[in-house]
Amino acid sequence: MALIITDECINCDVCEPECPNEAIFLGPAIYEIDPHKCTECVGHFDEPQCVQVCPVACIPVNPQFVESQETLWQKYRRLQITITPVAAAPTGP
């Protein structure tokens, strides 16, 4: 499951830098979470880091993006391939 930031967000800026997948961004009014990048920190941490640091507890599970633990692992692996650049092959003699 991806997480969502509710309108109780106070824009305190503590969640964004904690996200290892760079899924959190400042939206028009409050911070938002890209559900296609959110893995609930699977592959990085045991618990979602944004939830751990949020002072107002406004980051619940997003009911529109229900995913199994295996799906979150697959998303994590896909994101790592996308994020990690492939080393260039050596050229020349």
Phi, psi and omega in degrees: 000143172272163177259167179221148176258126183275173181288002173281355179303136180254012179053047183278351176073011182273336184282320186306309182290346181278344185282115181288344181259003183054041180272345183262134180213159178279118178272192182299327183238320182220174175292149180228163179238127175283111183295341180280347178250342184282124176245013187056031180069011174302133182094344180243311185220164178285335181224152177300123184291326179296322178295321181296324185264348183294120182284346182244007177051056183247026183235082177271180174289139178277111183294345179277350182230067179279122181225147177282168177300321179295319178296320177296321177295319178297318178296317178303311180297319179297316179295323180293323177294319180292320184280320183281115181291145177277132180295140179290143178289143179295147179237160177086173184285000000 
